[in-house]
Amino acid sequence: MCRGRFIVFEGIDGSGKSTALGAAASALSFEGIRYACEREPTSGRIGEIISAFMFGREGYDFDERTVAALFAADRLDHLLKKGGLEDTLSGGVNVLCDRFWLSSLAYQSSAFGMDRVWELNDGISSMIKPDLTLYYSVSADTAVKRIGSRGEKTEYYERRDRLERTLACYREAISRRMSEDNIVIIDGEQGEEEVAKATVSHILQLIIS
């Protein structure tokens, strides 16, 4: 049985990555290709703690260095637990994952330093590497408008100042990882249909080739 492909969707909040992931899932379903949708933080015990921090729940006001360690622990659990990421891929199922280690480099580096964040994830990188990372590039202005249009409570990382810092860290992280990882940058400022078309094209090229 052929191993499934591991495809990661990255970008700041409001970049359109989750919408693009949904379009990709629909396309794979139409083509009859086996897939599973995953996300980080996960819905597991560690992921729930991270989500509680992100939405400001009382008693979860961690230092961001602690949060960086929690993300790495959640990622390791996501990979190794029974029925987790490794089992899914080994079973020949393609995985569409909303965020992976590039998010940690972008979101936690401003407080912890990129080298330190990578050290936390270095062991994981020796176990698994995305076959394709799609990064959706948008400005902070666009992201803020899209987040505001949702009409939902914003979380910790959706403030404009944090979005701008995260954008800068994403650029640095991509520059560092481009030679090691298969990263494709997609213009997230385009219309939804154009973004979906570019997304599906790259994924099908990877899976079918």
LINCOR-V171688 format. One line per field, one symbol per residue. phi: phi as a letter, one per 20 degrees, with the letter a starting at -180 (. if undefined). burial: I if it has 9 or more other C-alpha atoms within 8 Angstrom, else O. A space follows every 10 residues. Layout:
phi = ???
burial = ???
This chain:
phi = .fffeddddc qfgnfnffff ffffffffff emefbcdcbc ffefgfffff ffffemfgnc efffffffff fffffffgfd fgmegfffff enefdddenb fffffeeeff ddnfffffgf dfffffebcg fbdddeecef gfffffffff mdfedgeefg ffffffgffg ffffffegfe deddedffff fgffffffff gffffffef
burial = OOIIIIIIII IIIIIIIOOI IOIIIOIIIO OOOIIIIIII IIOOOIIIII IIIIIIIOOI OOOIIOIIII IIIIIIIIII OOOIIIIIII IIIIIIIIII OIIIIIIIII OIIIOIIIOI IOOIOOOOOI IIIIIIIIOI OIIIOIIOOO OOOOIIIIIO OIIIIIIIII OOIIOOOIOO IIIOOIIIOO OOOOIIOIII OOIIOOOOO
